[in-house]
Amino acid sequence: MYCFVSYYCDTVDGYWAEWYEWQQCNVTCAGGVQLRTRDCAEPLHGGLNCTGDDTVSQICNENPCPGECVSRVQFCYRVCIAMVNIHKVDWCLVRWMM
């Protein structure tokens, strides 16, 4: 005797959870980067994956280190390098804001 049961489940797309708190800054002075992340709930029954980024970043601890004079170019360079290292990308773009 054989028994065949068929059922249909609605697809459920993945969805983003709330953002976690900002992580600690990677440096104490002279410009660093802070990250925060969020998780994507797994899609079910052929649903779509979450779209968008699971990580965002912001600049932190922008004040110069004690006894150090840092130009705007040096500061931006340091932040850019930190972003490249954290996000594992090959380049970054610095936009001057006045």
N, C-alpha and C positions, 0 to 999 in steps of 0.2 A: 504494500500500500504506500502510495506517495501522497505527500501533502505539500501543496505549493501555496504560500501566502505572499500576496503582493500588497504593498502599501506605498503611499506617496507622502513624502515630507516636503513641506515648503522650504525653499532655499532661504538661508539666513546669511546676509552679508556680514562681513567683519565690521566691527565698529571700534572707535577709539575710546579708551578709558580716559578719565581726567588726567591732566598733567601732574606728574610728581613735583615735589618742591624743588627749587633750584639747588643744585649741588654746590659744594664749597668751591670757592674760587681756586684756580690752580696756582696762583701766586698771591703773596701778601701785599705787593706794591708794584708799581711801574706797568700796570696793565696786564690783565689776564683774561681768562675766559671761564664762564660759568655755563653749565649745561643743565637741561632738564629733559626728561623723557616721558613717554607715555606708552602704554601697551595697547596692542590691537587684539581684540577678541577674535578667536579663530572663526572663519566663516564655516557654515554648516551646509551639508547637502548641495554642494556645488555653488554656494554663494560667492560673492566677490570679496577679494582682499581689501583691506583698508587702503585708502589713497592718502597721500601726503606724507609728511616727515614724522618720524617717531622721536626725533631729537631736535631741539632748538638751542641756540647759544646766545649769550650776551656778554658784553665787556664788563669787567669788574675790577675793583681795586686800582683805579686809574691814577691815584696819587703817586708821585715819584718816591722812590725809596729814600730813606734818610741820607742826606749827604750826596745825593745824586741829582744831577741836572739832566733832564731828558728832553730832547727836542720833540716837536710834534711828529716829525718824520720817524725818529727812533721809536717813539711810542707806537705809532701805527705799524711799523715794521714788526715789533715784538708781538703785538696782538695778531697780526696776520700770520706770523710763524706759529703761534699757539693754535690758531684756528686750523691751519693746515695739519698740524700734528694731531689734534683732537679728532677732526673730521676725516682724516686720512684721504685728503684730496691733494691734487698736484699744484694748485694755485689758489690765490684768493685775490679779491678786488677790494681796494681801500677807496672809499669815497669821502672826500673832504666835506665836512659840514661846518659852516661858519655860523 
